[in-house]
Amino acid sequence: MDERLGVALSAGTVSELTALIADLPPVSVSAGVSVAEVKDAIRIDQRFSAVNRVGHWVVPRRLEPASEWCEVTLDFTQAVITQDTLRIDMDMRGKTLTLVTKPGIVVDADALTLEYSKVKIRQMPDPGTPITLRVELVGKKSFGRVVVRPPRRTFGQWLLRKPTSLPAGD
């Protein structure tokens, strides 16, 4: 176990992790729930303090933010995308939900109910980029904003009017 843990912590890619567990037996479904179903939905209950998902994080099939008066930021620029669709079933009051997207991610807010709120989607559609993730916003947003934007440019990129470059490997 110590050897596997050491290799897992030093792994740089998902394929290195896959090779690490290839010889392990499959997970039994004796309790009626598989490992994939456990990670299927993530619920975020938060009040008054910020929630940030940035860097390398695994995008589940469904997110359920139920927050009150706190900023929620979901940065997809380095996220590990394993599904083709993410459903964000929200019940949020106050502040802002910010989705930082990259090319290939499309956000649909048509099913979102707004109460004293507004949605601002700033996506740069690129017809040559295939859609890697479709984010569906459903539920209710009260007293705040939903902002969908690309990553921020550095000062040098802004000064030279260059678009944002994504990290290598993406």
Protein Blocks (a to p, Z undefined) as FASTA:
>chain_A
ZZmmmmmmmpcbfklmmmmmmmpccddfklopafklmmmpccdddehiacddehjddddf
bdcdddehiacdddfklcccfbfbdcdddddeehjddddddehiacdfklpccehiacdd
dddddfkbccfbdcddedjdehiadddddddddfklmmnopacdddehZZ
